[in-house]
Amino acid sequence: MKKILVPTDFSDQAENALKVAAKLAKEFNSELHLLHVLELPLELIDPVQGHSSRNLPESIFFMKLAHQRFSKLLQLPYLQDLRIHENVQFGEAFKGILEFSANNKCDLIVMGSHGASGFQEMFIGSNTEKVVRSSEIPVLAIKNHEDFNINNFVFATDAEPANKHTLHQASEFAKMISANLHLLYVNTPNHFKTSKEVKERIKSFTEGMKDINPEIHIYNDLSVEKGIMNFAAEMDADLIGIGTHGRKGIAHFFNGSISEDLVNHAHRPVVTFRI
C-alpha cells in the first residue's frame, strides 16, 4: 500500500479518518495524500466557460484559506514524520476524489462518514456514499474516533462465483492488518436457502483459494443489512467488509446499495471492494 488518499472537509469526522490513515501510513510506510475539494457557489461559476474561475478573488480567498487550514492540520503530533502531500482543487467533491484517486494511482481511500437517515439519506446522501458506490479501489469509511486495532474482520458475501476476486481482496486486506477473517453469508426469508445449499455455495465460492482460510458463518435475519450489523455486533467485530456493485441511476434508486447502507448506519468501520 504505497498511497493513501484522505479527502477532508476539516470536520471532526474527517479528522477521525485522518488518524486511522496516519496509523496505516506509519505501519506500511505509505504516502498520505490529503485532498480538499472546493465546491464553489453558483455565482462563482463562469457562465461562458462553464467552470469555476481560479482567478476570481473569491476563489483565491478560499484556496488560501484551505492551505492555512492544512498548515494547522500538519502540525498535529500524529502526522509528524509522515510523507504528506496536501492538495486543493475545485469541483464536485466526490467526482474530484475519484479523479484524484485515479490520476495519482492511490491504493486506498480513507474517509469519514457523517451518516444520514430518512429523506436526507434518500435525496442528499453523503460524498462518502457516492465514493463508495463508484470507487475502483477499496474505500475505508470511519464514522467515530477509532484506534483501528483490528482483530476480527467480518467480510459479508453473496458467494456469487463472479465475485471471487472480492474475497481475494478482503483476504489480502486482512493479512495486511493482521486480522482474523470471518466470511459471512446472511440468509433472508425472501432469498432463503437451506444450510446444505449455502454450504455448497460457499464451498464453490472458496474453491481453488488455498491461501485463504476464513472462518465461515451462516446467519439468519430479516434483511442482509440487518444480518451483517447484528452478526458484527454479536461477535464484537472490529471491521465490516463488503463488495459494492456501483449501481447508478434508476437501478440504484430501486435496488439500493447494502454497502452504502452499512457506511451510513454501522457504528464500526466499513471497507468496501469493487465487484
C-alpha positions in Angstrom: 0.0 0.0 0.0 2.0 2.9 -1.3 -0.5 5.8 -1.5 -3.4 6.5 0.8 -5.9 9.2 -0.2 -7.7 11.1 2.6 -10.3 13.5 1.5 -11.1 16.2 4.1 -13.6 18.9 4.8 -11.7 19.6 8.1 -14.6 18.3 10.1 -14.3 16.0 13.2 -15.4 13.0 11.1 -12.6 13.8 8.6 -10.1 14.0 11.4 -11.2 10.6 12.7 -10.4 9.2 9.3 -7.1 11.0 9.1 -6.0 9.5 12.4 -6.7 6.0 11.0 -5.0 6.8 7.7 -1.9 8.1 9.6 -1.7 4.9 11.6 -1.8 2.8 8.4 0.7 5.1 6.7 3.2 4.6 9.6 2.7 0.9 9.7 3.2 0.4 5.9 5.4 3.3 5.1 2.8 4.8 2.8 2.4 8.3 1.4 -0.6 10.3 2.6 -2.4 12.4 0.0 -4.7 14.9 1.7 -7.4 16.4 -0.6 -9.8 19.2 0.0 -12.2 19.9 -2.9 -13.7 23.4 -3.1 -17.3 23.3 -4.2 -17.8 26.9 -5.1 -21.3 28.6 -5.1 -23.0 29.0 -8.5 -22.2 32.7 -8.6 -18.5 31.9 -8.7 -19.0 29.7 -11.8 -18.1 31.3 -15.2 -21.4 31.1 -17.2 -19.5 31.3 -20.5 -16.8 28.7 -19.9 -19.0 26.6 -17.6 -16.4 26.0 -14.9 -15.0 27.8 -11.9 -12.5 30.5 -12.4 -9.4 30.2 -10.4 -8.6 33.9 -11.0 -11.7 35.3 -9.2 -10.8 37.0 -5.8 -13.3 34.7 -4.0 -11.6 31.6 -5.5 -8.2 32.8 -4.4 -9.5 33.5 -0.9 -11.0 30.1 -0.4 -7.8 28.5 -1.8 -5.6 30.4 0.6 -8.0 29.6 3.5 -7.8 25.8 2.7 -4.0 25.9 2.7 -4.0 27.8 6.0 -6.2 25.0 7.5 -3.8 22.4 6.0 -0.9 24.2 7.7 -2.5 23.9 11.1 -3.5 20.3 10.4 0.0 19.3 9.6 1.3 20.4 13.0 -0.7 17.7 14.7 1.6 15.2 16.6 0.2 12.1 14.9 1.2 13.4 11.5 4.8 14.0 12.3 7.5 12.1 10.3 5.0 11.1 7.6 5.3 11.8 3.9 2.3 14.0 3.3 1.1 15.8 0.2 -1.6 18.5 0.5 -3.9 19.1 -2.4 -6.7 21.7 -3.0 -8.8 21.6 -6.1 -12.1 23.0 -7.4 -15.1 20.9 -8.5 -17.7 18.5 -7.2 -16.4 16.7 -4.1 -17.0 13.1 -4.9 -16.0 13.5 -8.6 -12.8 15.3 -7.6 -12.0 12.5 -5.1 -12.4 9.8 -7.7 -10.4 11.7 -10.4 -7.6 12.4 -8.0 -7.5 8.7 -6.9 -7.3 7.5 -10.5 -4.8 10.1 -11.6 -2.4 9.5 -8.7 -2.8 5.7 -8.6 -3.9 5.6 -5.0 -4.3 2.2 -3.3 -6.8 3.1 -0.6 -9.3 5.9 0.2 -9.9 6.6 3.9 -13.0 8.8 4.5 -15.0 10.0 7.5 -18.8 9.4 7.4 -21.4 11.7 8.8 -24.3 9.3 8.5 -27.9 10.3 7.5 -31.3 8.8 7.6 -34.8 9.1 6.1 -35.4 11.7 3.3 -32.0 13.2 3.9 -30.3 9.9 3.2 -32.5 9.3 0.1 -32.2 12.6 -1.6 -29.0 14.1 -0.3 -26.7 11.2 0.6 -23.1 11.9 1.5 -19.9 12.2 -0.5 -18.6 9.1 1.2 -21.6 7.0 0.0 -21.1 8.3 -3.6 -17.4 7.5 -3.5 -18.2 4.0 -2.1 -20.6 3.5 -4.9 -18.2 4.4 -7.7 -14.6 3.9 -6.5 -12.5 1.3 -8.3 -10.2 1.0 -5.3 -11.1 0.0 -1.7 -12.7 2.6 0.5 -12.4 2.6 4.3 -15.2 4.5 5.9 -14.7 5.8 9.5 -17.5 7.3 11.5 -16.3 7.5 15.1 -12.9 8.0 16.7 -11.2 4.7 16.1 -8.0 3.2 17.4 -8.3 0.8 14.5 -6.9 -2.2 16.2 -8.5 -4.9 14.1 -8.7 -8.4 15.4 -11.9 -9.7 13.8 -12.8 -8.6 10.2 -16.2 -9.7 9.0 -16.5 -9.9 5.2 -20.1 -10.4 4.0 -20.7 -12.0 0.7 -23.5 -13.4 -1.5 -20.9 -16.1 -2.6 -21.5 -15.5 -6.3 -18.7 -17.1 -8.3 -18.3 -13.9 -10.3 -17.4 -12.1 -7.1 -14.5 -14.3 -6.0 -12.0 -11.5 -6.6 -13.6 -9.6 -3.7 -12.8 -12.4 -1.3 -9.2 -12.3 -2.5 -9.1 -8.6 -1.9 -10.6 -9.0 1.6 -8.2 -11.7 2.4 -5.2 -9.6 1.4 -6.5 -6.7 3.4 -7.0 -9.0 6.5 -3.4 -10.2 6.1 -2.1 -6.7 5.8 -3.7 -5.5 9.0 -3.1 -8.9 10.8 -6.8 -9.6 11.3 -8.9 -12.8 11.6 -11.1 -13.1 8.5 -14.7 -14.2 9.0 -16.7 -15.0 5.9 -20.4 -14.2 6.4 -23.4 -15.3 4.4 -26.8 -13.8 5.5 -29.8 -16.0 4.8 -33.1 -14.0 4.5 -36.7 -15.0 4.1 -37.0 -13.6 0.6 -34.0 -15.5 -0.7 -33.9 -18.4 1.7 -31.6 -21.3 1.2 -31.1 -24.4 3.2 -27.9 -24.8 5.2 -26.8 -27.5 2.8 -27.3 -25.2 -0.2 -25.4 -22.4 1.5 -22.5 -24.6 2.5 -22.2 -25.9 -1.1 -22.4 -22.4 -2.4 -19.6 -21.2 -0.1 -17.5 -24.3 -0.9 -17.7 -23.5 -4.6 -17.0 -19.8 -3.8 -13.8 -20.5 -1.9 -12.7 -23.4 -4.1 -9.2 -23.0 -5.5 -8.1 -20.4 -3.0 -5.7 -22.5 -0.9 -4.1 -19.5 0.8 -7.5 -18.2 2.0 -8.9 -20.0 5.1 -11.6 -17.8 6.7 -14.0 -18.8 9.5 -17.3 -19.4 7.8 -20.6 -18.2 9.3 -24.2 -18.5 8.1 -26.6 -16.1 9.8 -30.4 -15.8 9.5 -32.1 -12.4 9.6 -34.8 -10.3 8.0 -32.5 -8.5 5.6 -28.9 -8.7 4.6 -28.0 -5.3 6.1 -29.6 -6.2 9.5 -27.9 -9.6 9.4 -24.5 -8.1 8.8 -24.8 -5.5 11.6 -26.4 -7.9 14.1 -23.8 -10.6 13.5 -21.0 -8.0 13.7 -22.5 -6.7 17.0 -22.8 -10.2 18.5 -19.2 -11.1 17.8 -18.0 -7.5 18.5 -16.3 -7.3 15.1 -13.8 -4.5 14.6 -14.3 -4.1 10.9 -17.0 -4.9 8.3 -16.2 -5.6 4.7 -18.4 -6.0 1.6 -18.3 -5.8 -2.2 -20.1 -3.0 -4.0 -21.7 -3.1 -7.4 -21.5 0.6 -8.2 -25.2 0.8 -9.2 -26.2 4.2 -10.6 -29.4 6.0 -11.6 -32.7 4.2 -11.5 -31.1 0.8 -10.7 -29.5 2.3 -7.6 -32.8 4.0 -6.5 -34.8 0.8 -6.6 -32.2 -1.7 -5.6 -30.3 0.4 -3.2 -26.8 -0.5 -2.1 -26.1 -2.6 1.0 -22.6 -1.2 1.1 -23.8 2.4 1.3 -26.4 1.5 3.9 -23.7 0.0 6.0 -21.4 3.0 5.6 -24.4 5.1 6.7 -25.7 3.0 9.6 -23.0 0.8 11.0 -21.2 2.0 14.1 -18.0 0.4 13.2 -15.5 0.9 10.3 -16.6 -0.4 6.9 -14.3 -1.3 4.0 -15.7 -1.8 0.5 -14.3 -3.6 -2.5 -15.5 -3.0 -6.1 -17.3 -6.0 -7.7 
